């Protein structure tokens, strides 16, 4: 796209330099994505509006310059995040839905080709793995953008045991020994299936941390802080060698640990717990020992 088509004359003079700079960064390949705020005067309107534009580059064919996908939203408050815009949320959800439908159709065709023997099995499996990965990513994006469902009361003890049972074979295959200790009777919490997903993602991340096996222990109890009670869980990872992770990296989106792609799962786990007045942190207590500490506030109407 040429700069003459960027409606520069409608952008506030004091914002033009930063806008052009962002545009040139994305065109030059310096960054895969760039965001900028600017004041814009749309056609037929006499008042400026504040815009945030996000530019994303993506490759086309080999040896061709990257194309640019541009998403912009009107901002009532410059401090608001772009994903707080309902129109953009709807756009991304719709975009994600269309990708999912397309992937499902492609996978069906590949399955038919594989059955017919017209596609080498090794190539078919490689394509299938790629499609499955993209499908997982779209599911994660949808979960990140979705509105929280109405919660129902869930027993944390039962949930933890169910997650461990579902994960037991995978842990065994990786040479990971697991132990669970409930120090107190845990009250039910109004968290629905969210808690189950968060615990499952933490255990999956622990598997990535322990590629050569090791020990995984879950401790659960109740702690009182001031007038409030909290359910507290510690998920302890002990590796036979050094843990290949830095504390500050654990909640970084699309992290890769020991060749295992974490995606948005830990970001989602933290978001879920915050939604229920809880938190999750990770600390390396020793070079080979890392601990997830999870706490969730017990509603004041629930007696202990």
Secondary structure as the mmCIF struct_conf table of DSSP 4:
data_model
#
loop_
_struct_conf.conf_type_id
_struct_conf.id
_struct_conf.beg_label_comp_id
_struct_conf.beg_label_asym_id
_struct_conf.beg_label_seq_id
_struct_conf.end_label_comp_id
_struct_conf.end_label_asym_id
_struct_conf.end_label_seq_id
HELX_RH_3T_P HELX_RH_3T_P1 UNK A 3 UNK A 5
BEND BEND1 UNK A 6 UNK A 6
HELX_RH_3T_P HELX_RH_3T_P2 UNK A 8 UNK A 10
STRN STRN1 UNK A 11 UNK A 11
HELX_RH_3T_P HELX_RH_3T_P3 UNK A 13 UNK A 15
HELX_RH_AL_P HELX_RH_AL_P1 UNK A 16 UNK A 28
TURN_TY1_P TURN_TY1_P1 UNK A 29 UNK A 29
BEND BEND2 UNK A 30 UNK A 30
BEND BEND3 UNK A 32 UNK A 32
STRN STRN2 UNK A 33 UNK A 40
TURN_TY1_P TURN_TY1_P2 UNK A 43 UNK A 44
BEND BEND4 UNK A 46 UNK A 47
STRN STRN3 UNK A 49 UNK A 58
BEND BEND5 UNK A 61 UNK A 61
TURN_TY1_P TURN_TY1_P3 UNK A 62 UNK A 63
BEND BEND6 UNK A 64 UNK A 64
HELX_LH_PP_P HELX_LH_PP_P1 UNK A 65 UNK A 66
STRN STRN4 UNK A 67 UNK A 74
BEND BEND7 UNK A 76 UNK A 77
TURN_TY1_P TURN_TY1_P4 UNK A 78 UNK A 79
BEND BEND8 UNK A 80 UNK A 80
HELX_RH_3T_P HELX_RH_3T_P4 UNK A 82 UNK A 84
HELX_RH_AL_P HELX_RH_AL_P2 UNK A 86 UNK A 116
TURN_TY1_P TURN_TY1_P5 UNK A 117 UNK A 117
BEND BEND9 UNK A 119 UNK A 119
HELX_RH_AL_P HELX_RH_AL_P3 UNK A 121 UNK A 145
BEND BEND10 UNK A 146 UNK A 146
HELX_LH_PP_P HELX_LH_PP_P2 UNK A 147 UNK A 151
STRN STRN5 UNK A 153 UNK A 154
HELX_RH_AL_P HELX_RH_AL_P4 UNK A 156 UNK A 173
TURN_TY1_P TURN_TY1_P6 UNK A 174 UNK A 175
STRN STRN6 UNK A 176 UNK A 182
BEND BEND11 UNK A 184 UNK A 184
HELX_LH_PP_P HELX_LH_PP_P3 UNK A 185 UNK A 188
STRN STRN7 UNK A 189 UNK A 190
TURN_TY1_P TURN_TY1_P7 UNK A 192 UNK A 193
HELX_RH_AL_P HELX_RH_AL_P5 UNK A 194 UNK A 209
TURN_TY1_P TURN_TY1_P8 UNK A 211 UNK A 212
STRN STRN8 UNK A 214 UNK A 225
TURN_TY1_P TURN_TY1_P9 UNK A 226 UNK A 227
STRN STRN9 UNK A 228 UNK A 239
BEND BEND12 UNK A 240 UNK A 241
HELX_RH_3T_P HELX_RH_3T_P5 UNK A 247 UNK A 249
TURN_TY1_P TURN_TY1_P10 UNK A 250 UNK A 251
TURN_TY1_P TURN_TY1_P11 UNK A 253 UNK A 254
STRN STRN10 UNK A 255 UNK A 257
TURN_TY1_P TURN_TY1_P12 UNK A 258 UNK A 259
STRN STRN11 UNK A 260 UNK A 263
TURN_TY1_P TURN_TY1_P13 UNK A 264 UNK A 264
HELX_RH_AL_P HELX_RH_AL_P6 UNK A 265 UNK A 275
TURN_TY1_P TURN_TY1_P14 UNK A 276 UNK A 277
STRN STRN12 UNK A 278 UNK A 286
TURN_TY1_P TURN_TY1_P15 UNK A 287 UNK A 288
STRN STRN13 UNK A 289 UNK A 297
HELX_LH_PP_P HELX_LH_PP_P4 UNK A 298 UNK A 299
TURN_TY1_P TURN_TY1_P16 UNK A 300 UNK A 301
BEND BEND13 UNK A 302 UNK A 302
#
